[in-house]
Amino acid sequence: MMDAGLVISLSGLALGLIAGSIGALSAVLSYRMAQKHAEREAIENDKARRHQEMQIAIPKRLEAAETVWRILFKIEHGEDINPKHIE
């Protein structure tokens, strides 16, 4: 038969191992969740950056297209084109 002190020590050890395993599992899950959150945040930041770049680029592209059409209109109507106004 086992000594009562040994049984108490072993049961305490078992409970400690269970608690430690739960703590380790919790830490691993927390780490994975933090990684996933960081990945999602990086994707969202990239989308926001691209959106900002497009917001800047679209007006410039429209202005360039308008300039080209204005020059073509002048050429079509036989007007002189001043190189200073092209840029």
N, C-alpha and C positions, 0 to 999 in steps of 0.2 A: 504494500500500500504506500501511497505517496504522502509525504509530509505536508501538512496544511500550509505551511509557509511557502513551499515549493509550488503548490497549486495556485496560491494567490499570486506569486511572482510570475508564473507562466500565463495566468489569465490576464494579468496586467501587461505583460509583454505582448500577448495577442491583441489586446485592445489598443496598445500603442502602435503595433504594426498596422492595424486596420485604420486607425486615425491618421497615421503617417501616409498610408496609401491614398486615403481620401484627400489629404492635403496635397500630395504630389499630383494626383489626377486633376485636382482643382487648379493647380498652378499651370499644368500643361494646357488645360482647356482655356484658361485665362490668356495664356500666351498666344494660342491659336486664334482666339477671338480678336486680340489686339492686332495680330498680323492681318487678318481679314479686314478689319476696320481700316488699317493703314493702307491696304491695297485699294479698297473702295474709295478712300479719301484721295489717293493719288490719281485714280481714274477721274473722279469728279473735278479735281484741280486741273487736270489736263483738258477736260471738256470745257471748263470755264475759261482757261487760257486760250483755247482755240476759238471759242465764241468771241472773246474780246478782240482777238486778231482779226476775225472776220468783220466785226463791227467797225474796225479801223480801215480794213481793206476795201470793203464794199463802197463807201462813199468815194474813195480815191479811184476805184475802177469806174464808177459811174461818171465821175468828172472827166476821166480820160476818154471814155466813150463819147461823152458830149463834145469834148474838144475835137475829136476825130470827125464826128458828124458835122460840126460847125465848119471845119476846114473843108470837108468834102462839099458842103453846101456852097461855100464861097468859090471853090474851084468850078463847080457845076455852073455857077452864075457868072463866071469869068472875072471874078474880083481878084485883086492882088492879095497875096498872102504875105503878111509881115512875119518874118521868122521870130521876132520877139514875142508875138502872141501865141506861137505854137507851144512854147514851153510854159 
